[in-house]
Amino acid sequence: MEFKEAMKQRRAVNYFDPTKDVTDAQIKDIIETASLAPSGFNLQPWNVIVVKDKAKKEILRKVAWDQAKITEAPVVLIVLGDREGWKKDHSTFERDFAEMVKTGAMKKEQYNWFADAAKSIYGTTPDQKMAFACKNAGFFGMSLMLAAKNAGLDSHPMDGLDVEGVKKAFNIPDQYWVPFLLAIGHFDKSKTLLPAKWRKSYNEIVVSF
Ligand SMILES: Cc1cc2nc3c(=O)[nH]c(=O)nc-3n(C[C@H](O)[C@H](O)[C@H](O)COP(=O)(O)O)c2cc1C
């Protein structure tokens, strides 16, 4: 699908057709396409839990403002932002460095330099670590939505959720934050999709101080 068309056609669709499934191959394709999203130092501080099971979606709905689309959509992704991806021994951090050594972008002796740099880009306070995890997960999230649209599917992001409730219900370790959920499926065509929402104009977006 042409890029601008995908941007225009992507909508947060409130209603999913519960009779239409999304295959595991489609989910894999969407996640792999979205994995091309950029991230600071390529640390990719995101993970997802794929929720397809009906009973699990019921549990998720209970800790996410009782939003009906969670149980109507065939699949809901719990998107996670990793607040600890800067740590030595973290699998992504270690792979990131190893890949850079492999491509010649870094030398083995630069390991401690890179560890310090990764620590620094994540920031020193819990708020900064949270910001790093969630801003990068946001780039991944937008990519997931466009990849879904490109695959002929619809989606709906949700941050109306009780983060601690979701973490408890799905045994999510404390290093993660849950910036949003993403329902993916087929828009229920028996419902009316609201007209495209307003957007700030160029002049409202561009500021100077
Ligand atoms: C991070 C994020 C969280 C959102 N959370 C919710 C939500 O919990 N419930 C909901 O109904 N809509 C939610 N939305 C959908 C927005 O209201 C919607 O994207 C916005 O109004 C623009 O409409 P559009 O996506 O159709 O262009 C969320 C959107 C984003 C990006």
The ligand as an SDF file (V2000), in Angstrom:
LIG
                    3D

 31 33  0  0  0  0  0  0  0  0999 V2000
   -1.3630    5.9550   22.6190 C   0  0  0  0  0  0  0  0  0  0  0  0
   -2.8280    5.9880   22.2810 C   0  0  0  0  0  0  0  0  0  0  0  0
   -3.7370    5.5710   23.2400 C   0  0  0  0  0  0  0  0  0  0  0  0
   -5.1010    5.5500   22.9600 C   0  0  0  0  0  0  0  0  0  0  0  0
   -5.9640    5.0460   23.8900 N   0  0  0  0  0  0  0  0  0  0  0  0
   -7.2740    4.8880   23.5750 C   0  0  0  0  0  0  0  0  0  0  0  0
   -8.1510    4.2090   24.4590 C   0  0  0  0  0  0  0  0  0  0  0  0
   -7.7620    3.7080   25.5280 O   0  0  0  0  0  0  0  0  0  0  0  0
   -9.4510    4.0870   24.1130 N   0  0  0  0  0  0  0  0  0  0  0  0
   -9.9330    4.5930   22.9290 C   0  0  0  0  0  0  0  0  0  0  0  0
  -11.1280    4.4370   22.6570 O   0  0  0  0  0  0  0  0  0  0  0  0
   -9.1160    5.2250   22.0720 N   0  0  0  0  0  0  0  0  0  0  0  0
   -7.7910    5.3600   22.3400 C   0  0  0  0  0  0  0  0  0  0  0  0
   -6.9310    5.9300   21.4220 N   0  0  0  0  0  0  0  0  0  0  0  0
   -7.4400    6.3040   20.0930 C   0  0  0  0  0  0  0  0  0  0  0  0
   -7.4730    7.8150   19.8500 C   0  0  0  0  0  0  0  0  0  0  0  0
   -8.5560    8.3990   20.5010 O   0  0  0  0  0  0  0  0  0  0  0  0
   -7.5030    8.0580   18.3380 C   0  0  0  0  0  0  0  0  0  0  0  0
   -6.3260    7.5270   17.7640 O   0  0  0  0  0  0  0  0  0  0  0  0
   -7.5940    9.5450   18.0040 C   0  0  0  0  0  0  0  0  0  0  0  0
   -8.8240   10.0570   18.4440 O   0  0  0  0  0  0  0  0  0  0  0  0
   -7.4610    9.8150   16.5110 C   0  0  0  0  0  0  0  0  0  0  0  0
   -8.3610    9.0460   15.7670 O   0  0  0  0  0  0  0  0  0  0  0  0
   -7.8440    8.1090   14.5900 P   0  0  0  0  0  0  0  0  0  0  0  0
   -6.8480    7.1490   15.1760 O   0  0  0  0  0  0  0  0  0  0  0  0
   -9.0740    7.3910   14.0670 O   0  0  0  0  0  0  0  0  0  0  0  0
   -7.2250    8.9720   13.5470 O   0  0  0  0  0  0  0  0  0  0  0  0
   -5.5640    5.9890   21.6930 C   0  0  0  0  0  0  0  0  0  0  0  0
   -4.6300    6.4210   20.7370 C   0  0  0  0  0  0  0  0  0  0  0  0
   -3.2820    6.3980   21.0220 C   0  0  0  0  0  0  0  0  0  0  0  0
   -2.2800    6.8070   19.9570 C   0  0  0  0  0  0  0  0  0  0  0  0
  1  2  1  0
  2  3  1  0
  2 30  2  0
  3  4  2  0
  4  5  1  0
  4 28  1  0
  5  6  2  0
  6  7  1  0
  6 13  1  0
  7  8  2  0
  7  9  1  0
  9 10  1  0
 10 11  2  0
 10 12  1  0
 12 13  2  0
 13 14  1  0
 14 15  1  0
 14 28  1  0
 15 16  1  0
 16 17  1  0
 16 18  1  0
 18 19  1  0
 18 20  1  0
 20 21  1  0
 20 22  1  0
 22 23  1  0
 23 24  1  0
 24 25  2  0
 24 26  1  0
 24 27  1  0
 28 29  2  0
 29 30  1  0
 30 31  1  0
M  END
$$$$
